[in-house]
Amino acid sequence: MDKPVVVIGIGEIGSVFARGFMKLGYPVVPVTREMDMALVSADFPEPEMVVVAVAEKDLHATLKQIPDSWCDKLVLLQNELLPRDWKEHGLENPTVISVWFEKKKGMDSKVVITSPAYGQFAGLLKEALGSLDIPVAVLEGEDALLFELVLKNLYILTTNIAGLEAGGNVRELWLNHNELACSVAGDVLDIQEHLTGEVLNRRTLIEGMLKAFDGDPEHGCMGRSAPARLARALTIADESGLDVPILRRIAKARL
């Protein structure tokens, strides 16, 4: 039998990964919030991989608890993810996938665009998710990964934060509230440049965001995490001395 795949966090997205690996014949070991990872790792010290499928707000607390024997087997998939997040915990080369499919309770997975993945397990992720008709592209190089992570952050933060003011879906946001969308995107990219220490190709990133809009034009802008995303963005801006005037205007209007 193949080595097991450990999945930390069996929510909607985690369950998709679990199902994909089970279809390939891998035993899946779920780790829930109530379980002690140290005890689980004692029973399964050498899994094939460890998929960290917790929400982004729980990522750092989870990474602090990862047993040493699992550290070189991690797969990360959170939104608002950048290299600084895993390097903060001394993790150098996790496999990372930018998830571009949606999974809600009672619904099958809905693909927006192909999900790019990078790292030692990227090929296996492609095979597992491919068994569920979810396309994955294997990336070559850390620069390509950084671009894809920033692109996902741009999409999520722009649509969620602009959606706090405009509501509606991504097609309506771009067609009817274009100035707002572009201004929010500019503020978001200011933050991303600060966090990455890179000068980003803004035009290419905006084009990538529009491709994602086309992949699911009816996708709602304002998810339930939108207020928290705005608050996190403003905290980073305050700590970094960034102006982000549109983000501040939206936040002030909500007071």
C-alpha positions as CSV (number, residue, x, y, z in Angstrom):
1,M,0.0,0.0,0.0
2,D,1.2,3.5,-0.7
3,K,2.3,5.8,2.1
4,P,-0.5,7.8,3.6
5,V,-1.3,11.4,2.7
6,V,-2.0,13.5,5.8
7,V,-4.6,16.3,5.4
8,I,-4.6,18.9,8.1
9,G,-8.1,20.5,8.0
10,I,-10.9,18.6,6.5
11,G,-13.1,21.4,5.4
12,E,-14.5,21.8,1.9
13,I,-11.2,22.3,0.1
14,G,-9.3,19.8,2.2
15,S,-12.0,17.2,1.4
16,V,-11.4,17.7,-2.3
17,F,-7.7,16.9,-1.9
18,A,-8.4,13.9,0.2
19,R,-10.9,12.5,-2.3
20,G,-8.3,13.0,-5.1
21,F,-5.6,11.1,-3.3
22,M,-8.0,8.3,-2.3
23,K,-8.9,7.9,-6.0
24,L,-5.2,7.3,-6.7
25,G,-5.2,4.6,-3.9
26,Y,-3.5,6.6,-1.2
27,P,-4.7,6.1,2.4
28,V,-5.7,9.5,3.8
29,V,-5.1,10.5,7.5
30,P,-7.2,13.4,8.5
31,V,-6.1,15.8,11.2
32,T,-8.8,17.9,12.8
33,R,-8.6,20.9,15.0
34,E,-9.1,18.7,18.1
35,M,-6.3,16.3,17.3
36,D,-2.7,16.5,18.6
37,M,-0.4,16.5,15.5
38,A,2.5,15.2,17.6
39,L,0.6,12.1,18.4
40,V,-0.5,11.6,14.8
41,S,3.0,12.0,13.6
42,A,4.2,9.4,16.0
43,D,1.8,6.9,14.3
44,F,2.6,8.2,10.8
45,P,6.2,9.5,10.9
46,E,6.8,9.1,7.1
47,P,3.7,10.1,5.1
48,E,3.9,10.7,1.4
49,M,3.0,14.3,2.0
50,V,1.2,16.6,4.4
51,V,-1.5,18.8,2.9
52,V,-2.1,21.9,5.1
53,A,-5.7,22.8,4.3
54,V,-6.6,25.1,7.2
55,A,-7.9,28.6,6.6
56,E,-5.4,31.4,6.0
57,K,-6.2,32.9,9.4
58,D,-5.1,29.6,11.0
59,L,-2.0,29.0,8.9
60,H,0.7,30.4,11.2
61,A,-0.6,28.8,14.3
62,T,-0.7,25.5,12.4
63,L,2.8,25.8,11.0
64,K,4.2,26.4,14.5
65,Q,2.9,23.0,15.5
66,I,4.1,20.9,12.5
67,P,6.2,18.0,13.7
68,D,9.8,18.0,12.5
69,S,9.4,14.7,10.6
70,W,6.7,16.3,8.4
71,C,8.5,19.6,7.6
72,D,9.9,18.5,4.3
73,K,6.6,17.0,3.1
74,L,4.3,20.0,3.3
75,V,1.8,21.2,0.7
76,L,0.4,24.7,1.2
77,L,-2.7,26.1,-0.5
78,Q,-3.9,29.1,1.4
79,N,-5.1,32.5,0.0
80,E,-3.0,35.5,0.9
81,L,0.1,33.3,0.9
82,L,3.6,34.5,0.1
83,P,7.1,33.0,0.6
84,R,7.6,35.1,3.7
85,D,4.8,33.1,5.4
86,W,6.6,29.8,5.3
87,K,10.1,31.2,5.7
88,E,9.0,32.7,9.0
89,H,8.8,29.2,10.3
90,G,12.1,28.0,8.8
91,L,10.4,26.1,6.0
92,E,12.4,26.4,2.8
93,N,10.8,24.3,0.0
94,P,7.2,23.5,0.6
95,T,5.1,22.5,-2.4
96,V,2.6,25.3,-3.0
97,I,-0.6,25.3,-5.1
98,S,-2.6,28.3,-5.9
99,V,-6.2,27.0,-5.7
100,W,-8.5,28.3,-8.5
101,F,-11.5,26.1,-7.8
102,E,-14.3,26.7,-5.5
103,K,-16.0,24.1,-3.2
104,K,-19.0,24.9,-1.2
105,K,-21.2,22.7,1.0
106,G,-23.6,20.7,-1.1
107,M,-21.9,21.6,-4.4
108,D,-19.3,19.9,-6.5
109,S,-16.0,21.7,-7.2
110,K,-16.3,24.6,-9.6
111,V,-13.1,25.4,-11.6
112,V,-12.4,29.1,-12.3
113,I,-9.0,28.6,-14.1
114,T,-6.2,26.1,-14.0
115,S,-4.5,25.9,-10.6
116,P,-0.7,26.3,-10.8
117,A,1.5,24.2,-8.4
118,Y,5.2,24.3,-7.7
119,G,7.5,22.0,-5.7
120,Q,8.4,18.3,-5.3
121,F,4.7,17.1,-5.1
122,A,3.3,19.3,-7.9
123,G,3.1,16.4,-10.3
124,L,1.3,14.3,-7.8
125,L,-1.1,17.1,-7.1
126,K,-1.8,17.4,-10.8
127,E,-2.6,13.7,-10.9
128,A,-4.8,13.6,-7.8
129,L,-6.9,16.7,-8.7
130,G,-6.9,15.6,-12.3
131,S,-8.8,12.5,-11.2
132,L,-11.6,14.9,-10.2
133,D,-11.4,16.9,-13.4
134,I,-9.7,19.8,-11.7
135,P,-6.8,21.0,-14.0
136,V,-3.4,21.7,-12.5
137,A,-0.3,23.3,-14.2
138,V,3.1,22.4,-12.9
139,L,5.3,25.5,-12.6
140,E,9.0,25.7,-13.3
141,G,10.9,28.1,-11.1
142,E,10.3,30.2,-8.0
143,D,9.7,33.3,-10.0
144,A,6.7,31.7,-11.7
145,L,5.4,30.7,-8.3
146,L,5.7,34.2,-6.8
147,F,3.8,35.6,-9.8
148,E,1.0,33.1,-9.3
149,L,0.7,33.8,-5.6
150,V,0.6,37.6,-6.1
151,L,-2.0,37.1,-8.8
152,K,-4.2,35.1,-6.5
153,N,-3.8,37.7,-3.8
154,L,-4.6,40.5,-6.2
155,Y,-7.8,38.7,-7.3
156,I,-9.0,37.8,-3.8
157,L,-8.2,41.1,-2.2
158,T,-9.4,43.3,-5.1
159,T,-12.7,41.6,-5.5
160,N,-13.4,41.2,-1.8
161,I,-12.5,44.7,-0.8
162,A,-14.0,46.5,-3.8
163,G,-17.1,44.2,-3.2
164,L,-17.6,45.8,0.2
165,E,-18.6,49.0,-1.7
166,A,-19.9,47.7,-5.0
167,G,-21.3,44.3,-4.2
168,G,-22.3,42.2,-7.2
169,N,-20.1,39.8,-9.2
170,V,-16.7,40.2,-10.9
171,R,-18.1,41.0,-14.3
172,E,-20.2,43.8,-12.9
173,L,-17.3,45.0,-10.8
174,W,-15.1,45.4,-13.9
175,L,-17.8,46.8,-16.2
176,N,-19.7,49.0,-13.9
177,H,-17.2,50.0,-11.2
178,N,-13.9,50.0,-13.2
179,E,-12.4,53.0,-11.5
180,L,-13.0,51.5,-8.1
181,A,-11.6,48.1,-9.1
182,C,-8.5,49.6,-10.6
183,S,-7.9,51.8,-7.6
184,V,-8.3,49.0,-5.1
185,A,-6.0,46.8,-7.3
186,G,-3.4,49.6,-7.2
187,D,-3.5,49.7,-3.4
188,V,-3.3,45.9,-3.2
189,L,-0.3,45.8,-5.4
190,D,1.4,48.5,-3.3
191,I,1.1,46.1,-0.4
192,Q,2.2,43.1,-2.4
193,E,5.3,44.9,-3.5
194,H,6.1,45.8,0.1
195,L,5.6,42.2,1.2
196,T,7.6,40.6,-1.6
197,G,10.3,43.2,-1.9
198,E,9.8,43.1,-5.6
199,V,8.8,45.5,-8.3
200,L,5.9,43.7,-9.9
201,N,4.7,43.7,-13.5
202,R,1.3,45.3,-12.8
203,R,0.0,45.1,-16.3
204,T,0.6,41.4,-16.6
205,L,-1.0,40.8,-13.2
206,I,-4.1,42.8,-14.1
207,E,-4.4,40.8,-17.3
208,G,-4.2,37.6,-15.2
209,M,-6.9,38.9,-12.9
210,L,-9.1,39.6,-15.9
211,K,-8.6,36.1,-17.2
212,A,-9.8,34.8,-13.9
213,F,-12.8,37.1,-14.1
214,D,-13.6,35.5,-17.5
215,G,-13.3,32.1,-16.0
216,D,-16.2,32.7,-13.7
217,P,-17.9,36.0,-14.5
218,E,-20.8,35.4,-12.0
219,H,-18.4,34.9,-9.1
220,G,-19.6,37.0,-6.2
221,C,-17.2,39.8,-5.1
222,M,-17.8,40.0,-1.4
223,G,-17.1,36.8,0.5
224,R,-17.7,36.5,4.2
225,S,-14.0,37.0,4.8
226,A,-13.9,40.4,3.0
227,P,-14.0,42.6,6.2
228,A,-11.2,40.6,7.7
229,R,-9.1,40.8,4.5
230,L,-9.6,44.6,4.5
231,A,-8.5,44.8,8.2
232,R,-5.4,42.7,7.5
233,A,-4.5,44.8,4.5
234,L,-4.8,48.0,6.5
235,T,-2.7,46.6,9.4
236,I,0.1,45.8,6.9
237,A,-0.2,49.3,5.4
238,D,-0.1,51.0,8.8
239,E,3.0,49.0,9.8
240,S,4.7,49.7,6.4
241,G,3.7,53.4,6.1
242,L,1.7,52.8,2.9
243,D,-1.0,55.3,1.9
244,V,-3.5,52.9,0.3
245,P,-6.1,55.7,0.1
246,I,-8.9,53.7,-1.5
247,L,-8.7,51.0,1.1
248,R,-8.8,53.5,3.8
249,R,-11.8,55.3,2.3
250,I,-13.7,52.0,2.0
251,A,-12.9,51.2,5.7
252,K,-14.0,54.6,6.9
253,A,-17.3,54.3,5.0
254,R,-18.0,51.1,6.9
255,L,-17.7,52.7,10.4
